[in-house]
Amino acid sequence: MRSSARKRVSNLIRKDAMKEAVKSYRALIAAKKMDDAKKALPGLYQAIDKAAKKGVIKPNTASRRKSRLSRLIVS
């Protein structure tokens, strides 16, 4: 139980970091700040990749999210 509680805290930190990165990125897209959004994209990718590496999300989920989020700049 103790180890699962520690892992849960670690997973929540990774997941929250990922969610915050996505939220701020989507806010930039909504505000039509495409240059800032392009600059925020590497940080977003880093947060998603770290979550996938630690097993918080699956690798295919990470790829799908990165793909869908990067498409927002183009459209």
BANU-165430 format. One record per residue (C-alpha): residue number from 0; x, z, y. Coordinates in Angstrom, 1 decimal, padded with zeros to 4 digits. Layout:
 nudo     c1     c3     c2
  NUM      X      Z      Y
...
% end
This chain:
 nudo     c1     c3     c2
    0  000.0  000.0  000.0
    1  002.8  000.8  002.4
    2  004.5 -002.5  001.9
    3  001.3 -004.5  002.3
    4  000.6 -002.6  005.5
    5  004.1 -003.6  006.9
    6  003.6 -007.2  005.8
    7  000.1 -007.2  007.5
    8  001.6 -006.1  010.8
    9  004.3 -008.8  010.6
   10  001.8 -011.4  009.7
   11 -000.5 -010.4  012.6
   12  002.4 -010.7  015.0
   13  003.2 -014.2  013.9
   14 -000.5 -015.2  013.8
   15 -001.1 -013.8  017.3
   16  002.0 -015.5  018.7
   17  000.7 -018.8  017.2
   18 -002.8 -018.3  018.6
   19 -001.5 -017.5  022.1
   20  000.7 -020.6  022.1
   21 -002.2 -022.8  021.1
   22 -004.4 -021.1  023.7
   23 -002.0 -021.6  026.6
   24 -001.3 -025.2  025.5
   25 -005.1 -026.0  025.4
   26 -005.5 -024.5  028.8
   27 -002.8 -026.8  030.2
   28 -004.5 -029.8  028.6
   29 -007.9 -028.7  030.1
   30 -006.3 -028.3  033.5
   31 -004.9 -031.9  033.3
   32 -001.3 -030.6  033.5
   33  000.1 -033.1  031.0
   34  003.8 -032.7  032.1
   35  003.6 -029.0  031.6
   36  001.8 -029.5  028.3
   37  004.6 -031.8  027.1
   38  007.2 -029.1  028.0
   39  005.2 -026.4  026.2
   40  004.9 -028.5  023.0
   41  008.3 -027.5  021.5
   42  007.4 -023.8  021.9
   43  004.1 -024.4  020.3
   44  005.8 -026.2  017.4
   45  008.2 -023.3  017.0
   46  005.4 -020.7  016.8
   47  003.5 -022.8  014.2
   48  006.6 -023.5  012.1
   49  007.6 -019.8  012.1
   50  004.1 -018.9  010.9
   51  004.3 -021.5  008.1
   52  007.8 -020.3  007.1
   53  006.7 -016.7  006.8
   54  003.7 -017.7  004.7
   55  001.1 -016.8  007.3
   56 -000.3 -020.3  007.1
   57  000.3 -023.0  004.6
   58  002.7 -025.9  005.3
   59  000.0 -028.5  005.3
   60 -002.1 -026.4  007.7
   61  000.9 -026.2  010.0
   62  001.4 -030.0  009.9
   63 -002.3 -030.6  010.5
   64 -002.4 -028.3  013.5
   65  000.8 -029.8  015.0
   66 -000.6 -033.3  014.6
   67 -004.0 -032.5  016.1
   68 -002.5 -030.7  019.0
   69  000.0 -033.4  019.8
   70 -002.8 -036.0  019.8
   71 -004.4 -034.1  022.7
   72 -001.7 -035.3  025.1
   73 -002.3 -039.0  024.3
   74 -006.0 -038.9  024.6
% end
